[in-house]
């Protein structure tokens, strides 16, 4: 069973934003995660980096679309976790 607190903490725990390309690997490598947690993070990352959000407009539009989708689909996900996912995903699409 997924531990949503561990997932949120792993997503928020990244602090090396000078090297944003390391974000998802660092999150997936978080020591407290179990296999179910890792699968969920991969789903969240896939949603956050999905082209449908990034090819339509500017960063603010992408941010709003992803934020809305994540809040609706994963209501337990903290604002900080959503912020980190969007920040990490934005570097993929820069």
PDB file with one MODEL, atoms N, CA, C and O in Angstrom:
MODEL        1
ATOM      1  N   UNK A   1       0.835  -1.184   0.000  1.00  0.00           N
ATOM      2  CA  UNK A   1       0.000   0.000   0.000  1.00  0.00           C
ATOM      3  C   UNK A   1       0.884   1.253   0.000  1.00  0.00           C
ATOM      4  O   UNK A   1       1.884   1.328   0.715  1.00  0.00           O
ATOM      5  N   UNK A   2       0.501   2.203  -0.796  1.00  0.00           N
ATOM      6  CA  UNK A   2       1.258   3.444  -0.931  1.00  0.00           C
ATOM      7  C   UNK A   2       1.131   4.298   0.328  1.00  0.00           C
ATOM      8  O   UNK A   2       0.051   4.418   0.906  1.00  0.00           O
ATOM      9  N   UNK A   3       2.238   4.880   0.736  1.00  0.00           N
ATOM     10  CA  UNK A   3       2.261   5.805   1.863  1.00  0.00           C
ATOM     11  C   UNK A   3       2.316   7.220   1.283  1.00  0.00           C
ATOM     12  O   UNK A   3       3.371   7.683   0.849  1.00  0.00           O
ATOM     13  N   UNK A   4       1.179   7.889   1.282  1.00  0.00           N
ATOM     14  CA  UNK A   4       1.083   9.194   0.627  1.00  0.00           C
ATOM     15  C   UNK A   4       1.967  10.254   1.293  1.00  0.00           C
ATOM     16  O   UNK A   4       2.461  11.159   0.621  1.00  0.00           O
ATOM     17  N   UNK A   5       2.166  10.145   2.601  1.00  0.00           N
ATOM     18  CA  UNK A   5       3.063  11.099   3.268  1.00  0.00           C
ATOM     19  C   UNK A   5       4.501  10.923   2.790  1.00  0.00           C
ATOM     20  O   UNK A   5       5.206  11.905   2.557  1.00  0.00           O
ATOM     21  N   UNK A   6       4.932   9.682   2.645  1.00  0.00           N
ATOM     22  CA  UNK A   6       6.293   9.425   2.151  1.00  0.00           C
ATOM     23  C   UNK A   6       6.459   9.937   0.728  1.00  0.00           C
ATOM     24  O   UNK A   6       7.493  10.502   0.373  1.00  0.00           O
ATOM     25  N   UNK A   7       5.431   9.732  -0.076  1.00  0.00           N
ATOM     26  CA  UNK A   7       5.486  10.198  -1.469  1.00  0.00           C
ATOM     27  C   UNK A   7       5.591  11.721  -1.505  1.00  0.00           C
ATOM     28  O   UNK A   7       6.449  12.271  -2.196  1.00  0.00           O
ATOM     29  N   UNK A   8       4.731  12.391  -0.769  1.00  0.00           N
ATOM     30  CA  UNK A   8       4.778  13.862  -0.737  1.00  0.00           C
ATOM     31  C   UNK A   8       6.123  14.358  -0.218  1.00  0.00           C
ATOM     32  O   UNK A   8       6.697  15.299  -0.766  1.00  0.00           O
ATOM     33  N   UNK A   9       6.622  13.725   0.834  1.00  0.00           N
ATOM     34  CA  UNK A   9       7.914  14.135   1.392  1.00  0.00           C
ATOM     35  C   UNK A   9       9.050  13.923   0.400  1.00  0.00           C
ATOM     36  O   UNK A   9       9.940  14.766   0.288  1.00  0.00           O
ATOM     37  N   UNK A  10       9.027  12.816  -0.313  1.00  0.00           N
ATOM     38  CA  UNK A  10      10.065  12.558  -1.317  1.00  0.00           C
ATOM     39  C   UNK A  10      10.010  13.603  -2.433  1.00  0.00           C
ATOM     40  O   UNK A  10      11.046  14.095  -2.881  1.00  0.00           O
ATOM     41  N   UNK A  11       8.806  13.936  -2.874  1.00  0.00           N
ATOM     42  CA  UNK A  11       8.646  14.925  -3.944  1.00  0.00           C
ATOM     43  C   UNK A  11       9.104  16.307  -3.503  1.00  0.00           C
ATOM     44  O   UNK A  11       9.672  17.057  -4.297  1.00  0.00           O
ATOM     45  N   UNK A  12       8.863  16.645  -2.253  1.00  0.00           N
ATOM     46  CA  UNK A  12       9.225  17.967  -1.718  1.00  0.00           C
ATOM     47  C   UNK A  12      10.674  18.054  -1.251  1.00  0.00           C
ATOM     48  O   UNK A  12      11.218  19.149  -1.109  1.00  0.00           O
ATOM     49  N   UNK A  13      11.296  16.909  -1.015  1.00  0.00           N
ATOM     50  CA  UNK A  13      12.603  16.888  -0.376  1.00  0.00           C
ATOM     51  C   UNK A  13      13.776  17.287  -1.243  1.00  0.00           C
ATOM     52  O   UNK A  13      14.865  17.529  -0.722  1.00  0.00           O
ATOM     53  N   UNK A  14      13.593  17.360  -2.521  1.00  0.00           N
ATOM     54  CA  UNK A  14      14.683  17.720  -3.425  1.00  0.00           C
ATOM     55  C   UNK A  14      15.064  19.180  -3.219  1.00  0.00           C
ATOM     56  O   UNK A  14      14.201  20.058  -3.191  1.00  0.00           O
ATOM     57  N   UNK A  15      16.366  19.433  -3.075  1.00  0.00           N
ATOM     58  CA  UNK A  15      16.796  20.822  -2.863  1.00  0.00           C
ATOM     59  C   UNK A  15      17.947  21.234  -3.780  1.00  0.00           C
ATOM     60  O   UNK A  15      18.498  22.323  -3.618  1.00  0.00           O
ATOM     61  N   UNK A  16      18.314  20.396  -4.725  1.00  0.00           N
ATOM     62  CA  UNK A  16      19.414  20.722  -5.643  1.00  0.00           C
ATOM     63  C   UNK A  16      18.894  21.359  -6.930  1.00  0.00           C
ATOM     64  O   UNK A  16      19.180  20.873  -8.024  1.00  0.00           O
ATOM     65  N   UNK A  17      18.137  22.438  -6.801  1.00  0.00           N
ATOM     66  CA  UNK A  17      17.525  23.030  -7.987  1.00  0.00           C
ATOM     67  C   UNK A  17      18.536  23.684  -8.928  1.00  0.00           C
ATOM     68  O   UNK A  17      18.174  24.101 -10.028  1.00  0.00           O
ATOM     69  N   UNK A  18      19.781  23.776  -8.514  1.00  0.00           N
ATOM     70  CA  UNK A  18      20.837  24.204  -9.428  1.00  0.00           C
ATOM     71  C   UNK A  18      21.141  23.118 -10.455  1.00  0.00           C
ATOM     72  O   UNK A  18      21.783  23.378 -11.473  1.00  0.00           O
ATOM     73  N   UNK A  19      20.678  21.909 -10.181  1.00  0.00           N
ATOM     74  CA  UNK A  19      20.829  20.743 -11.071  1.00  0.00           C
ATOM     75  C   UNK A  19      19.463  20.087 -11.251  1.00  0.00           C
ATOM     76  O   UNK A  19      19.271  18.950 -10.820  1.00  0.00           O
ATOM     77  N   UNK A  20      18.519  20.771 -11.875  1.00  0.00           N
ATOM     78  CA  UNK A  20      17.148  20.271 -11.937  1.00  0.00           C
ATOM     79  C   UNK A  20      16.990  18.941 -12.681  1.00  0.00           C
ATOM     80  O   UNK A  20      16.007  18.229 -12.474  1.00  0.00           O
ATOM     81  N   UNK A  21      17.942  18.608 -13.538  1.00  0.00           N
ATOM     82  CA  UNK A  21      17.879  17.339 -14.261  1.00  0.00           C
ATOM     83  C   UNK A  21      18.015  16.140 -13.314  1.00  0.00           C
ATOM     84  O   UNK A  21      17.726  15.008 -13.702  1.00  0.00           O
ATOM     85  N   UNK A  22      18.447  16.384 -12.087  1.00  0.00           N
ATOM     86  CA  UNK A  22      18.584  15.313 -11.104  1.00  0.00           C
ATOM     87  C   UNK A  22      17.299  15.049 -10.313  1.00  0.00           C
ATOM     88  O   UNK A  22      17.235  14.107  -9.523  1.00  0.00           O
ATOM     89  N   UNK A  23      16.289  15.873 -10.524  1.00  0.00           N
ATOM     90  CA  UNK A  23      15.087  15.825  -9.686  1.00  0.00           C
ATOM     91  C   UNK A  23      14.461  14.436  -9.606  1.00  0.00           C
ATOM     92  O   UNK A  23      14.377  13.860  -8.521  1.00  0.00           O
ATOM     93  N   UNK A  24      14.028  13.900 -10.721  1.00  0.00           N
ATOM     94  CA  UNK A  24      13.253  12.666 -10.650  1.00  0.00           C
ATOM     95  C   UNK A  24      14.098  11.495 -10.152  1.00  0.00           C
ATOM     96  O   UNK A  24      13.597  10.650  -9.410  1.00  0.00           O
ATOM     97  N   UNK A  25      15.355  11.430 -10.542  1.00  0.00           N
ATOM     98  CA  UNK A  25      16.214  10.345 -10.048  1.00  0.00           C
ATOM     99  C   UNK A  25      16.416  10.449  -8.539  1.00  0.00           C
ATOM    100  O   UNK A  25      16.418   9.436  -7.839  1.00  0.00           O
ATOM    101  N   UNK A  26      16.583  11.658  -8.043  1.00  0.00           N
ATOM    102  CA  UNK A  26      16.748  11.848  -6.603  1.00  0.00           C
ATOM    103  C   UNK A  26      15.472  11.465  -5.861  1.00  0.00           C
ATOM    104  O   UNK A  26      15.531  10.823  -4.812  1.00  0.00           O
ATOM    105  N   UNK A  27      14.335  11.851  -6.394  1.00  0.00           N
ATOM    106  CA  UNK A  27      13.062  11.515  -5.753  1.00  0.00           C
ATOM    107  C   UNK A  27      12.856  10.002  -5.739  1.00  0.00           C
ATOM    108  O   UNK A  27      12.504   9.426  -4.710  1.00  0.00           O
ATOM    109  N   UNK A  28      13.077   9.371  -6.875  1.00  0.00           N
ATOM    110  CA  UNK A  28      12.882   7.912  -6.960  1.00  0.00           C
ATOM    111  C   UNK A  28      13.870   7.150  -6.091  1.00  0.00           C
ATOM    112  O   UNK A  28      13.595   6.021  -5.685  1.00  0.00           O
ATOM    113  N   UNK A  29      15.003   7.748  -5.805  1.00  0.00           N
ATOM    114  CA  UNK A  29      16.017   7.115  -4.971  1.00  0.00           C
ATOM    115  C   UNK A  29      15.863   7.389  -3.485  1.00  0.00           C
ATOM    116  O   UNK A  29      16.689   6.957  -2.681  1.00  0.00           O
ATOM    117  N   UNK A  30      14.809   8.104  -3.120  1.00  0.00           N
ATOM    118  CA  UNK A  30      14.576   8.429  -1.706  1.00  0.00           C
ATOM    119  C   UNK A  30      14.529   7.137  -0.889  1.00  0.00           C
ATOM    120  O   UNK A  30      13.839   6.188  -1.261  1.00  0.00           O
ATOM    121  N   UNK A  31      15.249   7.106   0.199  1.00  0.00           N
ATOM    122  CA  UNK A  31      15.471   5.872   0.961  1.00  0.00           C
ATOM    123  C   UNK A  31      14.224   5.274   1.604  1.00  0.00           C
ATOM    124  O   UNK A  31      14.195   4.067   1.849  1.00  0.00           O
ATOM    125  N   UNK A  32      13.210   6.055   1.882  1.00  0.00           N
ATOM    126  CA  UNK A  32      12.035   5.553   2.587  1.00  0.00           C
ATOM    127  C   UNK A  32      10.956   4.967   1.678  1.00  0.00           C
ATOM    128  O   UNK A  32       9.950   4.458   2.170  1.00  0.00           O
ATOM    129  N   UNK A  33      11.146   5.030   0.385  1.00  0.00           N
ATOM    130  CA  UNK A  33      10.100   4.608  -0.543  1.00  0.00           C
ATOM    131  C   UNK A  33      10.064   3.092  -0.756  1.00  0.00           C
ATOM    132  O   UNK A  33      11.096   2.422  -0.809  1.00  0.00           O
ATOM    133  N   UNK A  34       8.854   2.588  -0.873  1.00  0.00           N
ATOM    134  CA  UNK A  34       8.623   1.191  -1.234  1.00  0.00           C
ATOM    135  C   UNK A  34       8.263   1.142  -2.719  1.00  0.00           C
ATOM    136  O   UNK A  34       8.089   2.183  -3.351  1.00  0.00           O
ATOM    137  N   UNK A  35       8.154  -0.050  -3.268  1.00  0.00           N
ATOM    138  CA  UNK A  35       7.892  -0.196  -4.700  1.00  0.00           C
ATOM    139  C   UNK A  35       6.563   0.447  -5.117  1.00  0.00           C
ATOM    140  O   UNK A  35       6.482   1.023  -6.202  1.00  0.00           O
ATOM    141  N   UNK A  36       5.527   0.362  -4.285  1.00  0.00           N
ATOM    142  CA  UNK A  36       4.251   1.006  -4.611  1.00  0.00           C
ATOM    143  C   UNK A  36       4.393   2.525  -4.654  1.00  0.00           C
ATOM    144  O   UNK A  36       3.797   3.190  -5.501  1.00  0.00           O
ATOM    145  N   UNK A  37       5.175   3.054  -3.749  1.00  0.00           N
ATOM    146  CA  UNK A  37       5.425   4.503  -3.717  1.00  0.00           C
ATOM    147  C   UNK A  37       6.146   4.945  -4.990  1.00  0.00           C
ATOM    148  O   UNK A  37       5.808   5.968  -5.585  1.00  0.00           O
ATOM    149  N   UNK A  38       7.129   4.170  -5.389  1.00  0.00           N
ATOM    150  CA  UNK A  38       7.909   4.488  -6.587  1.00  0.00           C
ATOM    151  C   UNK A  38       7.023   4.452  -7.826  1.00  0.00           C
ATOM    152  O   UNK A  38       7.143   5.311  -8.699  1.00  0.00           O
ATOM    153  N   UNK A  39       6.141   3.469  -7.907  1.00  0.00           N
ATOM    154  CA  UNK A  39       5.216   3.388  -9.050  1.00  0.00           C
ATOM    155  C   UNK A  39       4.310   4.616  -9.102  1.00  0.00           C
ATOM    156  O   UNK A  39       4.059   5.162 -10.176  1.00  0.00           O
ATOM    157  N   UNK A  40       3.824   5.042  -7.951  1.00  0.00           N
ATOM    158  CA  UNK A  40       2.966   6.218  -7.905  1.00  0.00           C
ATOM    159  C   UNK A  40       3.730   7.466  -8.331  1.00  0.00           C
ATOM    160  O   UNK A  40       3.201   8.288  -9.080  1.00  0.00           O
ATOM    161  N   UNK A  41       4.946   7.615  -7.873  1.00  0.00           N
ATOM    162  CA  UNK A  41       5.757   8.772  -8.271  1.00  0.00           C
ATOM    163  C   UNK A  41       5.997   8.754  -9.779  1.00  0.00           C
ATOM    164  O   UNK A  41       5.970   9.804 -10.422  1.00  0.00           O
ATOM    165  N   UNK A  42       6.227   7.591 -10.340  1.00  0.00           N
ATOM    166  CA  UNK A  42       6.396   7.499 -11.798  1.00  0.00           C
ATOM    167  C   UNK A  42       5.123   7.934 -12.523  1.00  0.00           C
ATOM    168  O   UNK A  42       5.199   8.581 -13.568  1.00  0.00           O
ATOM    169  N   UNK A  43       3.962   7.589 -11.984  1.00  0.00           N
ATOM    170  CA  UNK A  43       2.691   8.028 -12.575  1.00  0.00           C
ATOM    171  C   UNK A  43       2.539   9.545 -12.475  1.00  0.00           C
ATOM    172  O   UNK A  43       2.141  10.204 -13.436  1.00  0.00           O
ATOM    173  N   UNK A  44       2.860  10.085 -11.310  1.00  0.00           N
ATOM    174  CA  UNK A  44       2.787  11.536 -11.120  1.00  0.00           C
ATOM    175  C   UNK A  44       3.732  12.264 -12.066  1.00  0.00           C
ATOM    176  O   UNK A  44       3.375  13.292 -12.642  1.00  0.00           O
ATOM    177  N   UNK A  45       4.928  11.730 -12.222  1.00  0.00           N
ATOM    178  CA  UNK A  45       5.927  12.333 -13.115  1.00  0.00           C
ATOM    179  C   UNK A  45       5.467  12.255 -14.566  1.00  0.00           C
ATOM    180  O   UNK A  45       5.610  13.221 -15.315  1.00  0.00           O
ATOM    181  N   UNK A  46       4.923  11.125 -14.961  1.00  0.00           N
ATOM    182  CA  UNK A  46       4.422  10.975 -16.331  1.00  0.00           C
ATOM    183  C   UNK A  46       3.307  11.982 -16.612  1.00  0.00           C
ATOM    184  O   UNK A  46       3.258  12.578 -17.688  1.00  0.00           O
ATOM    185  N   UNK A  47       2.431  12.165 -15.657  1.00  0.00           N
ATOM    186  CA  UNK A  47       1.355  13.145 -15.831  1.00  0.00           C
ATOM    187  C   UNK A  47       1.918  14.560 -15.899  1.00  0.00           C
ATOM    188  O   UNK A  47       1.509  15.353 -16.747  1.00  0.00           O
ATOM    189  N   UNK A  48       2.845  14.874 -15.019  1.00  0.00           N
ATOM    190  CA  UNK A  48       3.407  16.226 -14.945  1.00  0.00           C
ATOM    191  C   UNK A  48       4.225  16.598 -16.168  1.00  0.00           C
ATOM    192  O   UNK A  48       4.305  17.773 -16.528  1.00  0.00           O
ATOM    193  N   UNK A  49       4.827  15.619 -16.804  1.00  0.00           N
ATOM    194  CA  UNK A  49       5.669  15.897 -17.974  1.00  0.00           C
ATOM    195  C   UNK A  49       4.957  15.620 -19.294  1.00  0.00           C
ATOM    196  O   UNK A  49       5.571  15.708 -20.357  1.00  0.00           O
ATOM    197  N   UNK A  50       3.705  15.295 -19.238  1.00  0.00           N
ATOM    198  CA  UNK A  50       2.938  14.969 -20.441  1.00  0.00           C
ATOM    199  C   UNK A  50       2.910  16.172 -21.393  1.00  0.00           C
ATOM    200  O   UNK A  50       2.647  17.302 -20.980  1.00  0.00           O
ATOM    201  N   UNK A  51       3.179  15.912 -22.639  1.00  0.00           N
ATOM    202  CA  UNK A  51       3.254  16.968 -23.649  1.00  0.00           C
ATOM    203  C   UNK A  51       1.972  17.782 -23.761  1.00  0.00           C
ATOM    204  O   UNK A  51       2.023  18.959 -24.117  1.00  0.00           O
ATOM    205  N   UNK A  52       0.832  17.183 -23.467  1.00  0.00           N
ATOM    206  CA  UNK A  52      -0.442  17.908 -23.622  1.00  0.00           C
ATOM    207  C   UNK A  52      -0.488  19.187 -22.780  1.00  0.00           C
ATOM    208  O   UNK A  52      -1.242  20.107 -23.096  1.00  0.00           O
ATOM    209  N   UNK A  53       0.300  19.251 -21.726  1.00  0.00           N
ATOM    210  CA  UNK A  53       0.327  20.444 -20.889  1.00  0.00           C
ATOM    211  C   UNK A  53       1.352  21.465 -21.362  1.00  0.00           C
ATOM    212  O   UNK A  53       1.180  22.665 -21.148  1.00  0.00           O
ATOM    213  N   UNK A  54       2.398  21.003 -21.993  1.00  0.00           N
ATOM    214  CA  UNK A  54       3.550  21.862 -22.257  1.00  0.00           C
ATOM    215  C   UNK A  54       3.603  22.447 -23.662  1.00  0.00           C
ATOM    216  O   UNK A  54       4.311  23.430 -23.882  1.00  0.00           O
ATOM    217  N   UNK A  55       2.882  21.880 -24.614  1.00  0.00           N
ATOM    218  CA  UNK A  55       2.974  22.379 -25.988  1.00  0.00           C
ATOM    219  C   UNK A  55       1.911  23.426 -26.307  1.00  0.00           C
ATOM    220  O   UNK A  55       1.912  24.001 -27.395  1.00  0.00           O
ATOM    221  N   UNK A  56       1.013  23.672 -25.369  1.00  0.00           N
ATOM    222  CA  UNK A  56      -0.111  24.559 -25.653  1.00  0.00           C
ATOM    223  C   UNK A  56       0.140  26.033 -25.392  1.00  0.00           C
ATOM    224  O   UNK A  56      -0.500  26.886 -26.006  1.00  0.00           O
ATOM    225  N   UNK A  57       1.049  26.342 -24.503  1.00  0.00           N
ATOM    226  CA  UNK A  57       1.197  27.758 -24.189  1.00  0.00           C
ATOM    227  C   UNK A  57       2.410  28.049 -23.342  1.00  0.00           C
ATOM    228  O   UNK A  57       3.426  27.358 -23.407  1.00  0.00           O
ATOM    229  N   UNK A  58       2.279  29.073 -22.557  1.00  0.00           N
ATOM    230  CA  UNK A  58       3.383  29.516 -21.720  1.00  0.00           C
ATOM    231  C   UNK A  58       3.436  28.737 -20.404  1.00  0.00           C
ATOM    232  O   UNK A  58       2.591  27.882 -20.136  1.00  0.00           O
ATOM    233  N   UNK A  59       4.437  29.049 -19.598  1.00  0.00           N
ATOM    234  CA  UNK A  59       4.648  28.353 -18.335  1.00  0.00           C
ATOM    235  C   UNK A  59       3.457  28.494 -17.386  1.00  0.00           C
ATOM    236  O   UNK A  59       3.092  27.535 -16.705  1.00  0.00           O
ATOM    237  N   UNK A  60       2.856  29.668 -17.339  1.00  0.00           N
ATOM    238  CA  UNK A  60       1.724  29.879 -16.438  1.00  0.00           C
ATOM    239  C   UNK A  60       0.528  29.015 -16.835  1.00  0.00           C
ATOM    240  O   UNK A  60      -0.160  28.472 -15.971  1.00  0.00           O
ATOM    241  N   UNK A  61       0.283  28.889 -18.125  1.00  0.00           N
ATOM    242  CA  UNK A  61      -0.806  28.040 -18.596  1.00  0.00           C
ATOM    243  C   UNK A  61      -0.531  26.582 -18.269  1.00  0.00           C
ATOM    244  O   UNK A  61      -1.413  25.872 -17.786  1.00  0.00           O
ATOM    245  N   UNK A  62       0.681  26.138 -18.529  1.00  0.00           N
ATOM    246  CA  UNK A  62       1.072  24.760 -18.226  1.00  0.00           C
ATOM    247  C   UNK A  62       0.941  24.485 -16.735  1.00  0.00           C
ATOM    248  O   UNK A  62       0.390  23.461 -16.330  1.00  0.00           O
ATOM    249  N   UNK A  63       1.445  25.398 -15.929  1.00  0.00           N
ATOM    250  CA  UNK A  63       1.372  25.265 -14.473  1.00  0.00           C
ATOM    251  C   UNK A  63      -0.075  25.094 -14.025  1.00  0.00           C
ATOM    252  O   UNK A  63      -0.381  24.189 -13.248  1.00  0.00           O
ATOM    253  N   UNK A  64      -0.959  25.949 -14.504  1.00  0.00           N
ATOM    254  CA  UNK A  64      -2.361  25.909 -14.084  1.00  0.00           C
ATOM    255  C   UNK A  64      -3.036  24.605 -14.493  1.00  0.00           C
ATOM    256  O   UNK A  64      -3.795  24.027 -13.715  1.00  0.00           O
ATOM    257  N   UNK A  65      -2.762  24.140 -15.711  1.00  0.00           N
ATOM    258  CA  UNK A  65      -3.373  22.900 -16.189  1.00  0.00           C
ATOM    259  C   UNK A  65      -2.914  21.689 -15.384  1.00  0.00           C
ATOM    260  O   UNK A  65      -3.726  20.853 -14.988  1.00  0.00           O
ATOM    261  N   UNK A  66      -1.619  21.601 -15.149  1.00  0.00           N
ATOM    262  CA  UNK A  66      -1.077  20.468 -14.390  1.00  0.00           C
ATOM    263  C   UNK A  66      -1.561  20.523 -12.945  1.00  0.00           C
ATOM    264  O   UNK A  66      -1.963  19.504 -12.384  1.00  0.00           O
ATOM    265  N   UNK A  67      -1.522  21.690 -12.352  1.00  0.00           N
ATOM    266  CA  UNK A  67      -1.944  21.868 -10.959  1.00  0.00           C
ATOM    267  C   UNK A  67      -3.404  21.415 -10.782  1.00  0.00           C
ATOM    268  O   UNK A  67      -3.735  20.714  -9.826  1.00  0.00           O
ATOM    269  N   UNK A  68      -4.246  21.819 -11.697  1.00  0.00           N
ATOM    270  CA  UNK A  68      -5.660  21.435 -11.629  1.00  0.00           C
ATOM    271  C   UNK A  68      -5.818  19.912 -11.740  1.00  0.00           C
ATOM    272  O   UNK A  68      -6.562  19.302 -10.973  1.00  0.00           O
ATOM    273  N   UNK A  69      -5.124  19.320 -12.681  1.00  0.00           N
ATOM    274  CA  UNK A  69      -5.220  17.867 -12.883  1.00  0.00           C
ATOM    275  C   UNK A  69      -4.717  17.108 -11.656  1.00  0.00           C
ATOM    276  O   UNK A  69      -5.370  16.167 -11.204  1.00  0.00           O
ATOM    277  N   UNK A  70      -3.579  17.498 -11.120  1.00  0.00           N
ATOM    278  CA  UNK A  70      -3.028  16.802  -9.957  1.00  0.00           C
ATOM    279  C   UNK A  70      -3.913  16.970  -8.729  1.00  0.00           C
ATOM    280  O   UNK A  70      -4.107  16.020  -7.971  1.00  0.00           O
ATOM    281  N   UNK A  71      -4.446  18.160  -8.528  1.00  0.00           N
ATOM    282  CA  UNK A  71      -5.331  18.386  -7.372  1.00  0.00           C
ATOM    283  C   UNK A  71      -6.605  17.554  -7.469  1.00  0.00           C
ATOM    284  O   UNK A  71      -7.092  17.036  -6.464  1.00  0.00           O
ATOM    285  N   UNK A  72      -7.135  17.429  -8.663  1.00  0.00           N
ATOM    286  CA  UNK A  72      -8.365  16.657  -8.850  1.00  0.00           C
ATOM    287  C   UNK A  72      -8.110  15.155  -8.716  1.00  0.00           C
ATOM    288  O   UNK A  72      -8.903  14.439  -8.104  1.00  0.00           O
ATOM    289  N   UNK A  73      -7.018  14.688  -9.283  1.00  0.00           N
ATOM    290  CA  UNK A  73      -6.727  13.258  -9.316  1.00  0.00           C
ATOM    291  C   UNK A  73      -6.098  12.764  -8.020  1.00  0.00           C
ATOM    292  O   UNK A  73      -6.349  11.637  -7.592  1.00  0.00           O
ATOM    293  N   UNK A  74      -5.292  13.596  -7.405  1.00  0.00           N
ATOM    294  CA  UNK A  74      -4.558  13.227  -6.189  1.00  0.00           C
ATOM    295  C   UNK A  74      -4.796  14.289  -5.110  1.00  0.00           C
ATOM    296  O   UNK A  74      -3.886  15.061  -4.805  1.00  0.00           O
ATOM    297  N   UNK A  75      -5.986  14.343  -4.533  1.00  0.00           N
ATOM    298  CA  UNK A  75      -6.313  15.407  -3.578  1.00  0.00           C
ATOM    299  C   UNK A  75      -5.443  15.412  -2.319  1.00  0.00           C
ATOM    300  O   UNK A  75      -5.364  16.431  -1.632  1.00  0.00           O
ATOM    301  N   UNK A  76      -4.810  14.323  -2.018  1.00  0.00           N
ATOM    302  CA  UNK A  76      -3.934  14.214  -0.846  1.00  0.00           C
ATOM    303  C   UNK A  76      -2.556  14.818  -1.093  1.00  0.00           C
ATOM    304  O   UNK A  76      -1.801  15.040  -0.146  1.00  0.00           O
ATOM    305  N   UNK A  77      -2.223  15.085  -2.342  1.00  0.00           N
ATOM    306  CA  UNK A  77      -0.895  15.582  -2.690  1.00  0.00           C
ATOM    307  C   UNK A  77      -0.731  17.013  -2.196  1.00  0.00           C
ATOM    308  O   UNK A  77      -1.561  17.874  -2.486  1.00  0.00           O
ATOM    309  N   UNK A  78       0.332  17.263  -1.455  1.00  0.00           N
ATOM    310  CA  UNK A  78       0.547  18.594  -0.878  1.00  0.00           C
ATOM    311  C   UNK A  78       0.861  19.630  -1.962  1.00  0.00           C
ATOM    312  O   UNK A  78       1.317  19.294  -3.055  1.00  0.00           O
ATOM    313  N   UNK A  79       0.608  20.879  -1.630  1.00  0.00           N
ATOM    314  CA  UNK A  79       0.930  21.976  -2.546  1.00  0.00           C
ATOM    315  C   UNK A  79       2.420  21.991  -2.850  1.00  0.00           C
ATOM    316  O   UNK A  79       2.818  22.222  -3.992  1.00  0.00           O
ATOM    317  N   UNK A  80       3.248  21.747  -1.839  1.00  0.00           N
ATOM    318  CA  UNK A  80       4.695  21.703  -2.049  1.00  0.00           C
ATOM    319  C   UNK A  80       5.111  20.605  -3.007  1.00  0.00           C
ATOM    320  O   UNK A  80       6.015  20.796  -3.820  1.00  0.00           O
ATOM    321  N   UNK A  81       4.457  19.450  -2.917  1.00  0.00           N
ATOM    322  CA  UNK A  81       4.763  18.341  -3.824  1.00  0.00           C
ATOM    323  C   UNK A  81       4.360  18.692  -5.255  1.00  0.00           C
ATOM    324  O   UNK A  81       5.090  18.405  -6.205  1.00  0.00           O
ATOM    325  N   UNK A  82       3.206  19.306  -5.395  1.00  0.00           N
ATOM    326  CA  UNK A  82       2.758  19.730  -6.734  1.00  0.00           C
ATOM    327  C   UNK A  82       3.711  20.779  -7.296  1.00  0.00           C
ATOM    328  O   UNK A  82       4.087  20.717  -8.467  1.00  0.00           O
ATOM    329  N   UNK A  83       4.099  21.734  -6.470  1.00  0.00           N
ATOM    330  CA  UNK A  83       5.050  22.764  -6.909  1.00  0.00           C
ATOM    331  C   UNK A  83       6.348  22.129  -7.411  1.00  0.00           C
ATOM    332  O   UNK A  83       6.866  22.504  -8.463  1.00  0.00           O
ATOM    333  N   UNK A  84       6.866  21.166  -6.650  1.00  0.00           N
ATOM    334  CA  UNK A  84       8.127  20.520  -7.021  1.00  0.00           C
ATOM    335  C   UNK A  84       7.979  19.730  -8.317  1.00  0.00           C
ATOM    336  O   UNK A  84       8.863  19.777  -9.173  1.00  0.00           O
ATOM    337  N   UNK A  85       6.874  19.007  -8.472  1.00  0.00           N
ATOM    338  CA  UNK A  85       6.644  18.264  -9.714  1.00  0.00           C
ATOM    339  C   UNK A  85       6.611  19.202 -10.916  1.00  0.00           C
ATOM    340  O   UNK A  85       7.232  18.932 -11.944  1.00  0.00           O
ATOM    341  N   UNK A  86       5.890  20.294 -10.779  1.00  0.00           N
ATOM    342  CA  UNK A  86       5.787  21.254 -11.886  1.00  0.00           C
ATOM    343  C   UNK A  86       7.140  21.893 -12.169  1.00  0.00           C
ATOM    344  O   UNK A  86       7.518  22.066 -13.328  1.00  0.00           O
ATOM    345  N   UNK A  87       7.853  22.235 -11.137  1.00  0.00           N
ATOM    346  CA  UNK A  87       9.182  22.840 -11.324  1.00  0.00           C
ATOM    347  C   UNK A  87      10.110  21.867 -12.040  1.00  0.00           C
ATOM    348  O   UNK A  87      10.793  22.244 -12.992  1.00  0.00           O
ATOM    349  N   UNK A  88      10.137  20.622 -11.588  1.00  0.00           N
ATOM    350  CA  UNK A  88      10.970  19.616 -12.234  1.00  0.00           C
ATOM    351  C   UNK A  88      10.564  19.372 -13.678  1.00  0.00           C
ATOM    352  O   UNK A  88      11.410  19.269 -14.566  1.00  0.00           O
ATOM    353  N   UNK A  89       9.261  19.281 -13.900  1.00  0.00           N
ATOM    354  CA  UNK A  89       8.759  19.033 -15.255  1.00  0.00           C
ATOM    355  C   UNK A  89       9.067  20.197 -16.193  1.00  0.00           C
ATOM    356  O   UNK A  89       9.327  19.990 -17.378  1.00  0.00           O
ATOM    357  N   UNK A  90       9.039  21.409 -15.670  1.00  0.00           N
ATOM    358  CA  UNK A  90       9.293  22.572 -16.525  1.00  0.00           C
ATOM    359  C   UNK A  90      10.695  22.539 -17.113  1.00  0.00           C
ATOM    360  O   UNK A  90      10.916  23.025 -18.222  1.00  0.00           O
ATOM    361  N   UNK A  91      11.639  21.970 -16.379  1.00  0.00           N
ATOM    362  CA  UNK A  91      13.008  21.879 -16.901  1.00  0.00           C
ATOM    363  C   UNK A  91      13.122  20.835 -18.007  1.00  0.00           C
ATOM    364  O   UNK A  91      13.980  20.943 -18.883  1.00  0.00           O
ATOM    365  N   UNK A  92      12.264  19.837 -17.964  1.00  0.00           N
ATOM    366  CA  UNK A  92      12.228  18.848 -19.041  1.00  0.00           C
ATOM    367  C   UNK A  92      11.805  19.503 -20.341  1.00  0.00           C
ATOM    368  O   UNK A  92      12.280  19.140 -21.417  1.00  0.00           O
ATOM    369  N   UNK A  93      10.897  20.483 -20.231  1.00  0.00           N
ATOM    370  CA  UNK A  93      10.330  21.113 -21.412  1.00  0.00           C
ATOM    371  C   UNK A  93      10.960  22.444 -21.788  1.00  0.00           C
ATOM    372  O   UNK A  93      10.493  23.096 -22.721  1.00  0.00           O
ATOM    373  N   UNK A  94      11.999  22.861 -21.095  1.00  0.00           N
ATOM    374  CA  UNK A  94      12.674  24.121 -21.464  1.00  0.00           C
ATOM    375  C   UNK A  94      13.436  23.951 -22.749  1.00  0.00           C
ATOM    376  O   UNK A  94      14.067  24.897 -23.221  1.00  0.00           O
TER     377      UNK A  94
ENDMDL
END
